[in-house]
Amino acid sequence: HVQLVESGGGSVQAGGSLTLSCAVLGVVYGDYCMAWFRQAPGKEREAVAGLYTGGGSIYYADSVKGRFAISRDNALKLLYLQMNNLQREDTAMYYCAADLACLGPRTLLPGPRATNFDSWGQGTQVTVS
């Protein structure tokens, strides 16, 4: 397990943008998978975007393709989620997660599974009005 700390959530009007950040605290050896999940009230947690720190294909949920971008600064151990053209349906608590046992980007297909991720941040709220 590693400690993950998210930041960057907030309230924005529809059409606006936010950037979420996730800091990985502690020592991690090798590459692993990271992802952003979100959970709206009364709904199940869903994967939004995911990547493998060693590179390769990136996963995006269909609902955010073309609007959200996940990226990673390996040197600083930071994960980002750039969210553009936010819509009301994007309102949710957003979580950063890490799967240290991930073997490669194919593990993220057809979509990151929450049960595979053993490290989670505390969440950051995104509200779109």
C-alpha positions as CSV (number, residue, x, y, z in Angstrom):
1,H,0.0,0.0,0.0
2,V,0.9,3.6,-0.5
3,Q,-0.7,6.8,0.7
4,L,-2.5,8.8,-1.9
5,V,-3.5,12.4,-1.3
6,E,-5.9,14.1,-3.8
7,S,-6.5,17.8,-4.3
8,G,-8.1,20.2,-6.8
9,G,-11.8,19.4,-6.4
10,G,-14.4,22.2,-6.1
11,S,-17.5,23.7,-7.6
12,V,-17.7,24.8,-11.2
13,Q,-20.4,25.8,-13.6
14,A,-21.2,23.5,-16.5
15,G,-18.7,23.9,-19.3
16,G,-16.0,24.8,-16.9
17,S,-12.7,23.0,-16.1
18,L,-10.9,21.6,-13.1
19,T,-7.7,19.7,-12.6
20,L,-7.3,17.1,-9.9
21,S,-4.0,16.1,-8.5
22,C,-2.9,13.0,-6.6
23,A,0.3,12.7,-4.7
24,V,1.9,9.3,-4.1
25,L,3.6,9.3,-0.7
26,G,6.1,6.7,0.2
27,V,8.6,4.6,-1.7
28,V,7.3,2.5,-4.6
29,Y,9.5,0.2,-6.7
30,G,8.8,-0.5,-10.3
31,D,5.8,0.5,-12.4
32,Y,2.2,0.1,-11.5
33,C,-1.3,1.2,-12.5
34,M,-3.1,4.3,-11.3
35,A,-6.6,5.4,-12.0
36,W,-9.3,7.9,-11.1
37,F,-12.6,6.6,-10.0
38,R,-15.7,8.6,-9.1
39,Q,-18.8,7.9,-7.1
40,A,-22.0,9.9,-7.2
41,P,-24.7,9.7,-4.4
42,G,-26.7,6.5,-4.9
43,K,-24.5,5.2,-7.6
44,E,-21.7,2.6,-7.8
45,R,-18.1,3.7,-8.0
46,E,-17.0,3.8,-11.6
47,A,-13.6,4.1,-13.3
48,V,-13.0,7.4,-15.1
49,A,-9.5,7.0,-16.4
50,G,-6.4,4.9,-15.8
51,L,-2.8,4.4,-16.9
52,Y,0.3,2.4,-16.3
53,T,3.2,4.3,-15.1
54,G,5.5,2.5,-17.4
55,G,3.6,3.8,-20.4
56,G,1.2,2.2,-22.9
57,S,-2.4,2.6,-23.7
58,I,-4.6,4.7,-21.5
59,Y,-8.2,4.0,-20.4
60,Y,-11.0,6.5,-20.5
61,A,-14.7,5.8,-19.7
62,D,-16.8,6.6,-22.7
63,S,-18.6,9.3,-20.8
64,V,-15.4,11.4,-20.4
65,K,-13.6,10.6,-23.7
66,G,-12.6,13.9,-25.4
67,R,-13.2,15.9,-22.2
68,F,-10.9,14.4,-19.6
69,A,-7.2,13.7,-19.7
70,I,-5.1,11.7,-17.3
71,S,-1.4,12.2,-17.0
72,R,1.5,11.4,-14.7
73,D,4.7,13.0,-13.6
74,N,6.7,10.0,-12.6
75,A,9.6,12.0,-11.2
76,L,7.3,13.9,-8.8
77,K,5.0,10.9,-8.3
78,L,1.9,13.0,-9.2
79,L,-1.2,11.9,-11.1
80,Y,-3.4,14.4,-12.7
81,L,-6.9,14.5,-14.2
82,Q,-7.6,17.4,-16.4
83,M,-11.4,17.8,-16.7
84,N,-12.8,20.1,-19.4
85,N,-16.3,20.9,-20.4
86,L,-17.7,19.6,-17.1
87,Q,-21.3,18.6,-17.0
88,R,-23.7,18.1,-14.1
89,E,-23.5,14.4,-14.5
90,D,-19.8,14.7,-13.6
91,T,-20.7,15.7,-10.1
92,A,-19.2,13.1,-7.8
93,M,-16.5,12.3,-5.3
94,Y,-13.4,11.6,-7.2
95,Y,-10.8,9.1,-5.9
96,C,-7.2,8.4,-6.9
97,A,-6.2,4.7,-6.7
98,A,-3.1,2.6,-7.2
99,D,-2.7,-1.0,-8.1
100,L,0.9,-1.9,-7.1
101,A,0.5,-5.5,-8.4
102,C,-0.5,-4.3,-11.9
103,L,1.5,-6.1,-14.6
104,G,1.0,-3.7,-17.4
105,P,-1.5,-1.5,-19.3
106,R,-3.5,-4.5,-20.5
107,T,-4.6,-4.9,-16.9
108,L,-6.6,-1.7,-17.3
109,L,-8.7,-3.3,-20.1
110,P,-11.7,-3.3,-20.6
111,G,-11.7,-1.0,-17.6
112,P,-10.0,-0.6,-14.3
113,R,-11.6,-2.8,-11.6
114,A,-11.8,-1.2,-8.2
115,T,-11.2,-4.5,-6.5
116,N,-7.7,-4.6,-8.1
117,F,-6.7,-1.3,-6.5
118,D,-5.3,-1.7,-3.0
119,S,-4.4,2.0,-2.3
120,W,-7.0,4.8,-2.3
121,G,-7.0,8.4,-1.6
122,Q,-9.6,10.1,0.7
123,G,-11.5,11.6,-2.3
124,T,-12.1,15.1,-3.5
125,Q,-15.5,16.4,-4.3
126,V,-16.4,17.8,-7.7
127,T,-19.7,19.7,-8.1
128,V,-20.9,20.9,-11.4
129,S,-24.0,23.2,-11.5
